[in-house]
Amino acid sequence: MKKKKDKPMFQQLYSPEKKTVSFLTSQIVFFFFLASIGGFLWEVLIFLFKDGIFRNRGFLYGPWLPVYGTGAVLFYLLLGKPLQHISYSESVKKHHPVTIFFLTMLIGTLLELGIGYLLDKVWGLRYWDYHGFFLNFRGYICLASALGFGIAGTIWICFLSGFITRLWLKIPRPMRNIINIILLLIFVADCVTALIVPNVGKGITFS
């Protein structure tokens, strides 16, 4: 009698490569840059729509805002169950979307508060200022921003992260490594430059 192979659904959908920690590292680096670039484009479009002028937003000079990338990575690591996915657990217990909404709202708000406070106190710079917004705290955070984190985090965890992972897996491993290495080298050079001479100016900083 032929023994029936009982494979978890996740294993059927994804390559065995996903068992490795190296894949998780590659995935996290890619997620960071994807979200950082996406956040940059989002803010540039907002200012382009409001003022009709391109603003190179953020502390860095490149087309990325690390606060978005850091948030996306934290959301995925804490709420996306990546370690269970790697081990091909028979049943990956997922958080309810409502739970994800409130948790990402909390995590994102704390992250924004911490980064905003650090930039203000260390460099004397504000790259966002929520003074005048409803339920703001010293201009670092506000209710509207928190809700934005909750909505974006829910979409990211429940829909986009899995879809993007499948696309990432379709790229040959050597090419994925090359992409990540090039992005990291450019990012490090940008960070070194910005630490010496931060990106400032009208529409970029508020102080």
N, C-alpha and C positions, 0 to 999 in steps of 0.2 A: 504494500500500500504506500503510495507516494505521500511523503510528509508535506503537509500544507505549510507554506511559509507565511508567517504572520508578521508583515512589516508595518510599522507605524505609518500613518498617513504622511507625516512630515518627511520620512525617509524616502517615500515613493516620489515625492515632489522635488526633493533637493539632492544634489550630488553628495556622495560620501565625504567629499572634501570638507564639508561643513562640520565634520566631527572635530576638526583641528582648531586649536586655539589660534593658530596663525591666520585662519580665515576670519575669525572674530576680530582680530587686530586689524586686518585689512579692511574689513567691513566698517569698523568703528572710525578709522581714519577717513574713509570715503564719506561716511555719514557726516562727519565733522565738516569737511570741506563743502559737501553738497548743501548742507543747511546754512553754513556761513555765507556761501555765495548767494543762496536763495534769499537770505535775510538782507544782504547788501542790495540786491536787485529790488526787493520789496521797498526798502527805505528810499532808494534812489527814485523809484517810480512815484512814491508819495510826494517827495519834494518837487519832482518834475511836474506833477499834476497841480500842486499847490502854487508853486512859484514860476513854473516854466523854465527852470534852470537846473542843470545837472550839478549835483552835490556829491563829492566823493566822501561818503559818510564813513565815520568810524575813526578809531585811534590809529589804525594802520593805513597804508597807502594802496594796498592791493584790493581787488574786488571781493572782499569778504569781511564779515562782522562775526568775530569769534563767539560772541555771546549767544548767537543763534546756534552755531555749531555745538557749543558746549551744552546748551539746553537739549538739543536733539539727541546727543550722545547720552546724557544723563537720563532723559526720558526712556530711551531704549534699554539701557542697562538696568534701570530700576523697575521698569514696568513692562518691557517687551519680552522678558523671559529668555534672553539669548543663551544662557548656559543650559537650560532645559532643551532648547532646540539643538544645541551642539551634541548633547548626549542622546538625542532621539528618544526622549522620554515618551512612554506610551501615551500619556495624557498630560498635555501642557495646560495647566490651569491658567486661564486668562482672567484679567481684571475686567470688571464690568465697565462699559464706556463712561458711565456717570462717575465711577470711582477714578478712572483715568483723568477725566476732566478736572476734578477737584485736586487730584495729586499733582498734575502737571501745572495747574494754576498756582499751587503753592510752591512747587520746586522752581518754576520759572520766575516767580516774583522774588523769592529769596535770592536767586542767582542774579537777577537784575539789580536788586538792592545792594548785594555784596560788591558787584563789579562797579556799579555807579559810585558807591561810597569810596572804593579804592582809588578810582580814577580821580575823584574830587580831592581826596585827602593827600594823595601822593603826588599827583601832577597838577592839581588845582584846575582840572578840566572837567567839564560836563558835556557829554555827547548827547544827552537827552535831559529834558527838564519838564516835569509834569505839574509845576506850579500852576494853579488855576483849574486843574482837572479835578473832578469829583473824587473824594476819598484818596487824596494823594498824601504821601509821607515825605516831607521835605523835598519834594520834586523828584525823588529817586524812583518811586513806584506809584501806581494809582490803580483804581478799580478797572478802568478800561483796558489798561495794559495786562492786568492779571487775567481778565476774561479772554483777551487775545491769546495768552499763553495756554489757557485751558482748551480753547477751541482748536488751536494749531496742534497742541500736544495730542489731543484725541484723534484728530485726523491722521497725524503722523504714526501713532502707535497702532491704531485700529486698521488703517488702510495702506498708507504709503510705505512704511518700513518694509513690510513683506514683499510688496510689489517691486520696490527698488532693489531689494536683495536678490530677487529672481533675475532682474536685469543685470546686476553686477556679476552674478554667477555665469552669465552667458559670455562675458569677456574672458579670454584666456588668462590664466593666472599670471604668466610673465608680463602681459600687458597691464594687468591690474597693479602689479608691483611697480612698474615703471611710472604709471599715472600717479600713484601715491607718493613715490620718492620725489618726483619732479615738484609736485604740489608742496611737499614738506620742505624741500630746499628753498623754494621761493618764499614760503611762509616764514621760515626762520630768518631769512635775509630781511624780509619786511619787518619782522618783529625787532630785530637789532637796530634797523634804521629808525623805526618809530620810537624806540626807547631813548634814542639820542635826540631826535627831532620829531616829536609827535605831530600827527596830521591835524592841523587846526585851521580855523578860518570861519567866515560868515556862512551860516547854514550848516556848518560841521560841528562847531562847539557853541555852547551857550554861556560860557564864562571864560 
